[in-house]
Amino acid sequence: MQSLRPSLERARRAWRGSPLPAFLAWWGGELRALLPVRMRQMLASGADWHLLEHRDGHWSVRRAGEPGLLAQWPDDGDPTIQQQALRQALAAVDPQDLRLALCLPVSAGLRRTLALPLAARDNLAQVVGFEIDRQTPFRAEQVATDVRELARPVGEGRFAVELIALPRTTLDPLLERLAALRIRVDAVDLLDGDARVGANLLPPAQRPRRVDPRARLNLALVAGCVVLAGLVLGQWLHNRQVALDAMQAQVDAMHGEAQQVALLRQQLQDNAGAAGFLALKKKDTVPVLALLDELTRRLPDSAWLERFSVDSNGHLGFQGQATQAAKLVDALKDDPLIRDVGFQGSIQADPTTGKERFYLVANVRTPATPAAAASAGATP
């Protein structure tokens, strides 16, 4: 704890020097002002300071910030009556919130303002302890001291503090008297008018250590809120993940369906293309029966065919016998279905039939337009 104290003190000073405490105090006050009075009273908590004063042989107690006395009793009275008077004065105060400060007149102590280097902030109490002999007519063990930082400029690289000292010859008898009355105080301070100076001259060994059950409860509630917030966030993330998984499953299913649709569309396009190709091929190709019919009508009755062939490129070849084979080219010259008619090889006489054997080749014409086809159909 001794090694952590400078770091804690620096963190405490940084917190006090930041604008957050003032903002949170203002914000909390605005929120409390929105609540009904009874609820504000129920929620009100924290240190409730009361001032215990000893003047002219009498003890008095009043609430901090209020001038009216709650109780007063003589110092030489019955201890039981004094304790009862104090209990009655503080009966309305929650014992967990009650804080009692023994206050003496400001003239009973010594106050000195010092300008110290900034490096002294980390160990302020020890540094000021060395200044007691020079700043007061007492030794360190003869006075109860406290030091508080002042918010006043004293030059670059330095800061102002106030040293407050109270002789033990004045303080110890009062503490002994309160101990005899079984009255415990939380602080010893000086009164500047009706307000406290803001010091605590009570020796550290005699300062009561209070455990605030509300603080523990609040910490437990804060921890519970953090845990619940973590659970809520975890549940939210889990729900988001479940929803994302469901959406991903839907997307995967739709993706599979889209692939099937695309495959069917491709098959349809392929089938349509094949059908179109076949239709176009059929449109651009002369049927073999039409060729045979055309040759039957064009060739004379004295000629017949022994062989007929046509390939995919439209090359036509037919072999047969005729009485006058040389006239066959003229008979097929203006045929609308075949063109480029010519003999392949020589014409030879067949001794068996007495006719001429021939072999003609030609090319198939592309299909004619409807008008040409109509005129071709009208030709005998």
C-alpha positions as CSV (number, residue, x, y, z in Angstrom):
1,M,0.0,0.0,0.0
2,Q,2.9,2.4,0.7
3,S,4.2,1.8,-2.8
4,L,0.8,2.3,-4.4
5,R,-0.1,5.4,-2.4
6,P,1.8,7.9,-4.7
7,S,0.2,6.4,-7.8
8,L,-3.2,6.6,-6.1
9,E,-2.7,10.1,-5.0
10,R,-1.7,11.2,-8.6
11,A,-4.8,9.5,-10.0
12,R,-6.9,11.2,-7.3
13,R,-5.4,14.6,-8.2
14,A,-5.9,14.0,-11.9
15,W,-9.5,13.1,-11.3
16,R,-10.2,16.2,-9.1
17,G,-8.5,18.3,-11.7
18,S,-10.6,17.0,-14.6
19,P,-14.0,18.5,-15.5
20,L,-15.7,15.1,-15.0
21,P,-16.5,15.5,-11.2
22,A,-18.2,18.9,-11.8
23,F,-20.1,17.5,-14.8
24,L,-21.2,14.4,-12.9
25,A,-22.3,16.4,-9.9
26,W,-24.3,18.7,-12.1
27,W,-25.8,15.9,-14.0
28,G,-26.7,14.0,-10.9
29,G,-28.3,17.1,-9.4
30,E,-30.4,17.6,-12.5
31,L,-31.6,14.0,-12.5
32,R,-32.4,14.1,-8.8
33,A,-34.4,17.3,-9.4
34,L,-36.7,15.3,-11.7
35,L,-37.7,12.9,-9.0
36,P,-40.4,13.4,-6.4
37,V,-39.4,14.8,-3.0
38,R,-40.1,11.5,-1.2
39,M,-38.2,9.5,-3.7
40,R,-35.3,11.9,-3.4
41,Q,-35.3,11.5,0.3
42,M,-35.4,7.7,0.0
43,L,-32.5,7.7,-2.5
44,A,-30.5,10.3,-0.6
45,S,-27.3,8.8,0.9
46,G,-23.7,9.6,1.6
47,A,-21.8,11.2,4.4
48,D,-24.0,13.4,6.5
49,W,-21.5,15.6,8.5
50,H,-22.4,17.1,11.8
51,L,-20.1,19.5,13.7
52,L,-19.3,19.0,17.4
53,E,-18.0,22.1,19.0
54,H,-16.6,22.9,22.5
55,R,-16.9,26.5,23.7
56,D,-17.0,28.1,27.1
57,G,-17.4,24.7,28.9
58,H,-20.3,23.6,26.7
59,W,-20.6,21.1,23.9
60,S,-22.9,21.7,21.0
61,V,-23.8,19.8,17.8
62,R,-25.2,21.1,14.6
63,R,-25.5,20.0,11.0
64,A,-22.8,21.1,8.6
65,G,-24.0,24.1,6.7
66,E,-26.8,25.0,9.0
67,P,-26.5,27.5,11.8
68,G,-29.1,26.1,14.2
69,L,-28.0,23.9,17.1
70,L,-29.4,20.4,17.4
71,A,-28.3,19.9,21.0
72,Q,-26.2,21.5,23.7
73,W,-25.0,20.3,27.1
74,P,-22.4,21.3,29.7
75,D,-19.1,19.7,29.9
76,D,-19.4,18.9,33.6
77,G,-22.8,17.2,33.3
78,D,-23.6,13.5,33.8
79,P,-22.0,11.4,31.0
80,T,-25.2,9.5,30.5
81,I,-27.2,12.7,30.0
82,Q,-24.6,13.9,27.6
83,Q,-24.7,10.7,25.5
84,Q,-28.5,10.8,25.5
85,A,-28.5,14.4,24.3
86,L,-26.2,13.5,21.5
87,R,-28.2,10.4,20.5
88,Q,-31.5,12.4,20.5
89,A,-29.9,15.1,18.3
90,L,-28.7,12.5,15.8
91,A,-31.7,10.2,16.0
92,A,-32.9,11.2,12.5
93,V,-29.6,10.5,10.9
94,D,-28.8,7.1,9.4
95,P,-25.9,5.6,11.4
96,Q,-24.2,4.5,8.1
97,D,-24.3,8.1,6.8
98,L,-23.4,9.9,10.1
99,R,-20.1,11.6,10.2
100,L,-19.0,13.6,13.3
101,A,-16.3,16.2,13.1
102,L,-14.8,17.9,16.2
103,C,-14.4,21.5,15.3
104,L,-12.3,24.1,17.1
105,P,-12.0,27.8,16.5
106,V,-9.6,28.8,13.8
107,S,-7.6,30.8,16.4
108,A,-6.8,27.5,18.2
109,G,-4.5,26.4,15.4
110,L,-1.9,27.6,13.0
111,R,-2.3,28.0,9.2
112,R,0.6,28.6,6.8
113,T,0.6,28.8,3.0
114,L,3.6,27.2,1.3
115,A,4.8,27.2,-2.3
116,L,6.4,23.8,-3.1
117,P,7.8,22.4,-6.3
118,L,5.6,20.1,-8.3
119,A,7.9,17.1,-7.5
120,A,6.7,17.3,-3.9
121,R,3.1,16.3,-4.8
122,D,3.9,12.6,-4.8
123,N,4.9,12.6,-1.1
124,L,3.3,15.8,0.1
125,A,2.7,14.8,3.8
126,Q,6.4,13.8,4.3
127,V,7.7,16.9,2.6
128,V,5.5,19.2,4.7
129,G,6.5,17.3,7.8
130,F,10.0,18.6,7.4
131,E,8.6,22.2,7.3
132,I,6.9,22.0,10.6
133,D,10.0,23.0,12.6
134,R,10.6,26.0,10.3
135,Q,7.0,27.1,9.9
136,T,5.7,26.6,13.4
137,P,7.2,27.1,16.9
138,F,6.5,23.4,17.6
139,R,8.2,20.1,16.9
140,A,6.5,17.6,14.7
141,E,5.5,15.4,17.6
142,Q,3.9,18.3,19.5
143,V,1.2,19.1,16.9
144,A,-1.4,17.4,14.9
145,T,-1.1,18.5,11.3
146,D,-2.8,18.3,7.9
147,V,-2.0,19.7,4.5
148,R,-4.3,20.5,1.7
149,E,-3.6,21.8,-1.8
150,L,-4.8,25.2,-2.8
151,A,-6.1,26.2,-6.2
152,R,-4.1,29.4,-6.5
153,P,-1.2,30.2,-8.9
154,V,2.2,30.6,-7.2
155,G,4.5,30.5,-10.3
156,E,5.6,28.1,-12.9
157,G,6.8,24.7,-11.6
158,R,5.3,25.2,-8.1
159,F,2.0,24.8,-6.4
160,A,0.4,26.2,-3.3
161,V,-0.5,24.2,-0.2
162,E,-1.8,25.1,3.3
163,L,-0.3,23.7,6.4
164,I,-2.7,23.4,9.3
165,A,-1.3,22.6,12.8
166,L,-3.0,22.2,16.1
167,P,-1.1,21.8,19.4
168,R,-1.7,18.4,21.0
169,T,-2.0,20.1,24.4
170,T,-5.3,21.5,23.0
171,L,-6.5,18.5,21.1
172,D,-5.6,15.6,23.4
173,P,-7.7,16.6,26.4
174,L,-10.8,17.0,24.1
175,L,-10.2,13.6,22.5
176,E,-9.8,12.0,26.0
177,R,-13.0,13.6,27.1
178,L,-14.9,12.3,24.1
179,A,-13.4,8.9,24.6
180,A,-14.7,8.9,28.1
181,L,-18.1,9.8,26.8
182,R,-17.8,7.0,24.2
183,I,-18.2,9.5,21.4
184,R,-16.1,8.7,18.3
185,V,-15.3,11.5,15.8
186,D,-14.4,11.0,12.2
187,A,-12.3,14.2,11.8
188,V,-10.9,17.2,13.7
189,D,-11.1,20.5,11.9
190,L,-11.0,24.2,12.4
191,L,-14.0,26.5,12.0
192,D,-13.5,29.6,9.8
193,G,-16.7,31.4,10.7
194,D,-19.5,28.8,10.5
195,A,-17.7,26.6,7.8
196,R,-15.0,24.0,8.1
197,V,-11.5,24.8,6.8
198,G,-11.5,21.3,5.2
199,A,-8.7,19.6,7.1
200,N,-8.6,16.5,9.3
201,L,-6.3,16.9,12.2
202,L,-7.2,13.6,13.8
203,P,-4.1,11.4,14.0
204,P,-4.2,8.6,11.4
205,A,-4.1,5.9,14.1
206,Q,-7.3,7.3,15.6
207,R,-9.3,7.7,12.4
208,P,-12.1,5.2,12.3
209,R,-12.2,2.9,9.3
210,R,-15.8,2.7,8.1
211,V,-17.1,0.0,5.8
212,D,-20.0,1.3,3.9
213,P,-22.4,-1.6,3.1
214,R,-24.1,0.5,0.5
215,A,-20.8,0.8,-1.3
216,R,-20.4,-2.9,-1.3
217,L,-24.0,-3.3,-2.5
218,N,-23.5,-0.7,-5.2
219,L,-20.3,-2.5,-6.3
220,A,-22.2,-5.8,-6.4
221,L,-25.0,-4.1,-8.3
222,V,-22.5,-2.6,-10.7
223,A,-20.9,-6.0,-11.2
224,G,-24.3,-7.5,-11.7
225,C,-25.2,-4.9,-14.3
226,V,-21.9,-5.5,-16.1
227,V,-22.5,-9.2,-16.1
228,L,-26.1,-8.8,-17.3
229,A,-24.9,-6.3,-20.0
230,G,-22.4,-8.9,-21.1
231,L,-25.1,-11.6,-21.2
232,V,-27.4,-9.3,-23.1
233,L,-24.7,-8.5,-25.6
234,G,-23.8,-12.2,-25.8
235,Q,-27.4,-13.1,-26.4
236,W,-27.7,-10.4,-29.0
237,L,-24.7,-11.7,-30.8
238,H,-26.0,-15.2,-30.6
239,N,-29.3,-14.1,-32.0
240,R,-27.6,-12.3,-34.8
241,Q,-25.4,-15.3,-35.5
242,V,-28.5,-17.6,-35.6
243,A,-30.3,-15.1,-37.9
244,L,-27.1,-14.9,-40.1
245,D,-26.9,-18.7,-40.2
246,A,-30.6,-19.0,-41.2
247,M,-30.1,-16.3,-43.9
248,Q,-26.9,-18.1,-45.1
249,A,-28.9,-21.3,-45.4
250,Q,-31.6,-19.6,-47.4
251,V,-29.0,-18.0,-49.6
252,D,-27.3,-21.3,-50.2
253,A,-30.7,-22.9,-51.0
254,M,-31.5,-20.0,-53.4
255,H,-28.0,-20.3,-54.9
256,G,-28.6,-24.0,-55.6
257,E,-32.0,-23.2,-57.1
258,A,-30.4,-20.4,-59.1
259,Q,-27.8,-22.8,-60.4
260,Q,-30.5,-25.3,-61.4
261,V,-32.4,-22.5,-63.2
262,A,-29.3,-21.4,-64.9
263,L,-28.6,-25.0,-66.0
264,L,-32.1,-25.4,-67.3
265,R,-31.9,-22.0,-69.1
266,Q,-28.6,-23.2,-70.7
267,Q,-30.2,-26.4,-71.7
268,L,-33.1,-24.5,-73.2
269,Q,-30.8,-22.2,-75.1
270,D,-28.8,-25.2,-76.3
271,N,-32.0,-27.0,-77.4
272,A,-33.4,-23.9,-79.0
273,G,-30.0,-23.3,-80.8
274,A,-30.0,-26.9,-81.9
275,A,-33.6,-26.7,-83.1
276,G,-32.9,-23.5,-84.9
277,F,-29.8,-25.0,-86.4
278,L,-31.8,-27.9,-87.6
279,A,-34.5,-25.7,-88.9
280,L,-32.0,-23.5,-90.7
281,K,-30.2,-26.5,-92.0
282,K,-33.5,-27.9,-93.3
283,K,-34.4,-24.6,-94.8
284,D,-31.0,-24.3,-96.5
285,T,-30.9,-27.9,-97.7
286,V,-32.8,-29.4,-100.7
287,P,-34.5,-32.7,-99.8
288,V,-33.2,-35.7,-101.6
289,L,-36.7,-36.7,-102.7
290,A,-37.0,-33.3,-104.3
291,L,-33.8,-33.9,-106.2
292,L,-34.9,-37.3,-107.3
293,D,-38.3,-35.9,-108.4
294,E,-36.6,-33.1,-110.3
295,L,-34.2,-35.5,-112.1
296,T,-37.2,-37.8,-112.9
297,R,-39.0,-35.0,-114.5
298,R,-35.9,-33.5,-116.3
299,L,-34.3,-36.7,-117.7
300,P,-35.9,-38.2,-120.8
301,D,-37.7,-41.5,-120.6
302,S,-34.9,-43.2,-122.5
303,A,-32.5,-42.6,-119.6
304,W,-32.3,-44.2,-116.3
305,L,-30.0,-44.0,-113.3
306,E,-27.9,-46.7,-111.8
307,R,-26.3,-44.7,-109.0
308,F,-27.3,-41.5,-107.2
309,S,-25.3,-39.8,-104.4
310,V,-25.3,-36.5,-102.6
311,D,-23.0,-35.4,-99.7
312,S,-23.4,-32.9,-96.9
313,N,-21.6,-30.2,-98.9
314,G,-24.2,-30.3,-101.7
315,H,-22.1,-32.3,-104.2
316,L,-24.3,-34.4,-106.4
317,G,-23.2,-37.4,-108.5
318,F,-25.4,-39.7,-110.6
319,Q,-24.5,-42.5,-113.0
320,G,-26.7,-44.2,-115.6
321,Q,-27.4,-45.0,-119.2
322,A,-29.2,-42.9,-121.9
323,T,-29.7,-43.1,-125.7
324,Q,-28.1,-39.7,-126.2
325,A,-26.1,-38.9,-123.0
326,A,-24.6,-35.7,-124.4
327,K,-28.0,-34.0,-124.5
328,L,-28.5,-34.6,-120.7
329,V,-26.5,-31.5,-119.8
330,D,-28.8,-29.3,-121.9
331,A,-31.8,-31.0,-120.2
332,L,-30.5,-30.1,-116.8
333,K,-29.0,-26.7,-117.7
334,D,-31.7,-24.5,-116.3
335,D,-32.7,-26.7,-113.4
336,P,-33.7,-24.7,-110.3
337,L,-32.3,-27.3,-107.9
338,I,-29.0,-28.2,-109.4
339,R,-26.3,-26.3,-111.0
340,D,-22.8,-26.7,-112.6
341,V,-23.9,-29.9,-114.3
342,G,-21.0,-31.7,-116.2
343,F,-19.7,-35.0,-117.2
344,Q,-17.0,-36.7,-115.2
345,G,-15.0,-39.0,-117.4
346,S,-15.9,-40.0,-120.9
347,I,-19.2,-41.3,-122.3
348,Q,-18.9,-45.0,-123.1
349,A,-21.2,-47.3,-125.1
350,D,-22.7,-50.2,-123.3
351,P,-22.7,-53.3,-125.7
352,T,-25.3,-55.1,-123.7
353,T,-28.0,-52.4,-123.8
354,G,-26.7,-50.5,-126.8
355,K,-27.0,-47.2,-124.8
356,E,-24.3,-44.8,-123.6
357,R,-23.1,-45.0,-120.1
358,F,-22.5,-41.6,-118.4
359,Y,-21.5,-40.2,-115.0
360,L,-22.7,-36.6,-114.2
361,V,-21.7,-34.4,-111.3
362,A,-23.4,-31.2,-110.2
363,N,-23.9,-29.0,-107.2
364,V,-27.2,-28.5,-105.3
365,R,-28.6,-25.0,-105.5
366,T,-29.7,-23.1,-102.4
367,P,-33.5,-23.1,-101.9
368,A,-35.2,-20.6,-104.2
369,T,-37.3,-17.7,-103.0
370,P,-41.1,-18.3,-102.8
371,A,-41.6,-16.6,-106.2
372,A,-39.0,-18.7,-107.9
373,A,-40.3,-21.8,-106.2
374,A,-43.8,-21.0,-107.5
375,S,-42.5,-20.5,-111.0
376,A,-40.5,-23.7,-110.8
377,G,-43.6,-25.5,-109.6
378,A,-45.6,-24.2,-112.6
379,T,-43.0,-25.5,-115.1
380,P,-44.2,-28.9,-116.6
